[in-house]
Structure formats: structure tokens, C-alpha cells
Amino acid sequence: MARPRQFDETRVIESLMNVFWEKGYEATSMQDLVAASGLLKGSLYGAFGDKHAMYLAALKHYDRTRIQAGIDILNGEGSARQKIARLFDNVIDSTKRGLFAGGCLLCNASLEMAATNPEVKAEVKTTIRRLKVAIMEALSPRIANEDQAAALAAFIVSAYFGSRVLAKGGAPAAMIGDTRDHCLQLVP
């Protein structure tokens, strides 16, 4: 009979996610993950599997927490324009406060791992698809044609994640604001 876990799994996954987010997959060592989690290497392996499995768990946690927060904005109150503006405003606010030095874990995974790792690519695609669907649903009261809504949602997703990449590179908040404003001009 397996023993119950003696640690807060969500806290551990959050700490693993933060290490991968800061350093990237390749630069993260098992020693980094042990130090961040507070667990012994054997406990980490026993709970999550190898480093790759930990990375996938971190990406899923990022989706359930950070990306879901954006989806919650899109499912919230207000017009499609207001919801999309709030989505971008989170990036702008984080940029102004200097919180985007690590960028977006999903964008980082896209650039570092998705091209060569099918599991990471699938996770990235799933997360992007979830955000696109939420944007389409926000647009649906204003755009009845599903193909037009899908095309505009794809554009907004691209602009949104592009803004997150630019924020990591030090783009000024005003530039991301301009991107937001151009997207909003396209929303009926």
C-alpha cells in the first residue's frame, strides 16, 4: 500500500513551474528542482516522474492557473471589447511593474521545446486552443459568423502571445497598449 504524500502537491508544482519559467527546461537542473521544491530527489521522482514529466506538470499547472485567469476574464462581465482590453491590460500592468522579465511560460515552451518535443507541442496547442475558444465565445454575441469569429480570435491570440514575448524582451508598455488598441478596433 502506497503511503500518502506528506507535502502540498500544488505548492510543489508551483515551485517547479517557477524554476522552469525562470530558467527554461534545458538550463534547469534536478538540483534546482530539489532546492525549489524542498523535496528530496527520490520524492520528486516518485511523485512526478522524470524531469520531462515535471515540466509537463508545470505547463499544465500554468494552464490551470495563469491561462485560466485570462479565460476567466473573457468569461466575465462586460462587452467583448472590455474583456479583451482587460486581457491585454494584465500584460501591460505586469510590464509596467517589471513582472514580465521571465515572459510567459507557454511562450517560452513554444520557443524552447515545442518544435522538438511532441508532448510539449500538444500541451502548447491545447492551451492556445482553450484561449482561442474563450475569445471566440466573448466575440460570439457581436460576430455571428463562426469563421469570422475564429479568424479574429486567432489574430487576437497571436497579438496577445506576441505581446507577452515582446514584454519579456523589454518592449515598452505603450507598445503593448498600441497592440491592444489595434485589436480592439477590429472588434465590432
DODRENMAR-801486 format. One record per residue (C-alpha): residue number from 0; z negated, y, x. Coordinates in pm, 1 decimal, decimal comma, always signed. Layout:
% residues N
num|w|v|u
NUM|Z|Y|X
...
//
This chain:
% residues 188
num|w|v|u
0|+0,0|+0,0|+0,0
1|+102,5|+338,3|+138,4
2|-166,1|+597,1|+196,8
3|-140,6|+923,3|+4,0
4|-24,1|+1222,3|+203,4
5|-300,3|+1433,4|+347,6
6|-100,4|+1758,0|+362,9
7|+66,7|+2009,6|+135,9
8|+428,1|+1894,6|+139,5
9|+563,1|+2225,4|+5,5
10|+383,4|+2421,8|+276,2
11|+515,2|+2187,0|+544,8
12|+873,5|+2206,1|+417,1
13|+842,7|+2585,7|+402,7
14|+729,6|+2589,3|+766,3
15|+1013,2|+2357,0|+871,0
16|+1259,2|+2575,7|+682,0
17|+1133,3|+2886,5|+860,2
18|+1182,5|+2728,3|+1202,4
19|+1537,0|+2615,7|+1123,1
20|+1605,8|+2957,9|+969,3
21|+1485,9|+3140,4|+1279,8
22|+1631,6|+2914,1|+1549,5
23|+1914,2|+2720,9|+1387,6
24|+1949,8|+2345,3|+1385,2
25|+2060,9|+2285,5|+1743,3
26|+1803,3|+2516,8|+1905,4
27|+1513,5|+2370,6|+1706,0
28|+1321,8|+2102,6|+1891,3
29|+1087,3|+1843,8|+1748,8
30|+810,3|+2026,1|+1934,6
31|+898,2|+2340,9|+1736,0
32|+875,8|+2146,5|+1410,4
33|+546,5|+1984,2|+1509,1
34|+397,4|+2321,2|+1605,0
35|+514,0|+2492,2|+1286,2
36|+406,0|+2213,9|+1051,3
37|+73,2|+2134,7|+1211,5
38|+153,2|+1764,5|+1177,1
39|+194,8|+1503,0|+1444,8
40|+547,6|+1390,3|+1524,1
41|+486,6|+1047,9|+1370,1
42|+359,7|+1204,2|+1048,1
43|+665,8|+1428,5|+1027,1
44|+899,3|+1134,8|+1080,9
45|+705,0|+926,1|+831,9
46|+714,1|+1194,5|+565,3
47|+1064,6|+1334,4|+608,6
48|+1265,8|+1111,4|+841,1
49|+1451,5|+1238,9|+1144,9
50|+1531,1|+1599,5|+1238,1
51|+1851,8|+1592,0|+1034,4
52|+1664,4|+1476,7|+724,0
53|+1411,3|+1754,7|+780,0
54|+1697,0|+2004,4|+799,5
55|+1843,2|+1879,7|+472,8
56|+1497,8|+1902,2|+312,3
57|+1471,4|+2259,1|+440,5
58|+1812,1|+2350,1|+292,0
59|+1712,8|+2200,8|-43,1
60|+1386,2|+2394,1|-32,3
61|+1579,7|+2714,6|+43,5
62|+1796,8|+2645,0|-261,3
63|+1494,0|+2576,4|-484,7
64|+1313,3|+2890,0|-370,6
65|+1531,8|+3168,2|-227,2
66|+1860,0|+3093,5|-405,1
67|+1677,8|+3010,6|-728,3
68|+1517,1|+3355,4|-713,1
69|+1868,0|+3503,9|-722,2
70|+1967,5|+3275,8|-1007,6
71|+1654,5|+3382,8|-1195,1
72|+1768,5|+3744,8|-1157,9
73|+2108,5|+3651,2|-1300,2
74|+1944,1|+3467,8|-1591,2
75|+1706,9|+3756,8|-1658,6
76|+1722,6|+4062,4|-1878,7
77|+1992,2|+4326,0|-1865,9
78|+2365,6|+4361,9|-1861,0
79|+2590,8|+4171,7|-1621,6
80|+2617,8|+4485,4|-1407,6
81|+2241,6|+4529,2|-1393,3
82|+2185,7|+4165,9|-1297,2
83|+2449,9|+4167,5|-1024,5
84|+2322,3|+4501,7|-894,7
85|+1969,2|+4355,6|-868,3
86|+2105,9|+4054,4|-679,0
87|+2261,9|+4281,8|-415,9
88|+1964,8|+4519,9|-422,0
89|+1744,7|+4240,2|-288,2
90|+1969,8|+4217,7|+17,9
91|+1973,1|+4597,3|+53,2
92|+1594,4|+4622,6|+25,1
93|+1541,8|+4341,2|+275,2
94|+1786,7|+4507,1|+513,3
95|+1606,1|+4839,8|+489,8
96|+1274,8|+4668,4|+563,7
97|+1419,5|+4477,4|+859,3
98|+1369,5|+4140,1|+692,9
99|+1722,8|+4010,8|+745,9
100|+1705,7|+3950,4|+1120,4
101|+1732,5|+3576,0|+1055,2
102|+2004,0|+3626,7|+797,2
103|+2048,3|+3372,0|+522,2
104|+1965,9|+3008,6|+594,3
105|+2256,9|+2896,1|+377,0
106|+2500,0|+3121,8|+565,1
107|+2355,4|+3004,9|+895,3
108|+2401,8|+2641,8|+789,2
109|+2759,5|+2717,7|+683,2
110|+2841,0|+2859,9|+1023,2
111|+2647,3|+2615,5|+1239,7
112|+2666,2|+2279,5|+1064,5
113|+2883,7|+2260,7|+753,5
114|+3213,1|+2223,8|+939,2
115|+3094,9|+1915,8|+1126,2
116|+2833,4|+1758,7|+901,0
117|+2936,6|+1630,3|+556,5
118|+2580,7|+1623,6|+419,7
119|+2515,5|+1984,6|+514,9
120|+2857,5|+2082,4|+381,2
121|+2777,2|+1914,7|+48,7
122|+2441,1|+2091,7|+27,3
123|+2600,5|+2428,8|+102,2
124|+2873,8|+2370,3|-156,2
125|+2620,7|+2266,8|-420,5
126|+2413,0|+2577,5|-364,0
127|+2713,7|+2810,4|-367,9
128|+2836,4|+2642,9|-686,7
129|+2497,2|+2696,9|-854,3
130|+2504,2|+3066,7|-774,2
131|+2866,4|+3098,6|-889,5
132|+2784,8|+2933,3|-1223,4
133|+2490,4|+3170,1|-1272,8
134|+2717,6|+3468,1|-1205,4
135|+2977,9|+3330,4|-1447,6
136|+2709,6|+3293,7|-1713,8
137|+2596,3|+3651,9|-1652,7
138|+2957,7|+3766,2|-1689,3
139|+3039,8|+3548,8|-1991,3
140|+2935,4|+3799,9|-2259,3
141|+3174,7|+4051,9|-2101,1
142|+3461,5|+3824,6|-1993,4
143|+3574,4|+3569,0|-2249,6
144|+3849,1|+3417,8|-2034,0
145|+3680,6|+3146,9|-1826,2
146|+3941,5|+3160,3|-1547,9
147|+3895,1|+3536,1|-1509,6
148|+3517,0|+3497,6|-1510,1
149|+3543,5|+3221,0|-1247,7
150|+3770,0|+3432,6|-1026,6
151|+3541,9|+3735,9|-1047,2
152|+3232,0|+3519,0|-989,6
153|+3395,5|+3367,2|-679,4
154|+3469,3|+3716,9|-548,8
155|+3112,9|+3832,3|-612,6
156|+2969,2|+3520,7|-444,8
157|+3189,9|+3586,9|-141,9
158|+3085,0|+3952,5|-128,2
159|+2719,5|+3858,4|-175,0
160|+2706,4|+3598,8|+100,8
161|+2926,7|+3819,0|+319,9
162|+2669,6|+4094,4|+275,0
163|+2396,2|+3857,5|+385,4
164|+2591,9|+3769,1|+700,3
165|+2656,8|+4137,6|+772,3
166|+2288,4|+4216,2|+718,3
167|+2198,2|+3960,3|+984,6
168|+2445,3|+4132,0|+1217,7
169|+2274,0|+4466,0|+1165,4
170|+2507,4|+4623,3|+910,3
171|+2350,9|+4930,6|+753,5
172|+2208,1|+4901,0|+403,7
173|+2459,1|+5166,7|+290,0
174|+2747,0|+4932,9|+375,6
175|+2596,3|+4657,6|+161,6
176|+2542,0|+4915,8|-112,1
177|+2911,4|+5002,5|-97,3
178|+2997,8|+4634,3|-131,5
179|+2766,9|+4609,3|-433,6
180|+2926,0|+4917,9|-590,8
181|+3278,7|+4781,3|-545,8
182|+3177,1|+4453,1|-706,6
183|+3018,1|+4637,7|-998,9
184|+3338,1|+4835,3|-1056,6
185|+3510,2|+4504,3|-1135,4
186|+3254,8|+4400,9|-1398,0
187|+3367,1|+4513,1|-1744,6
//
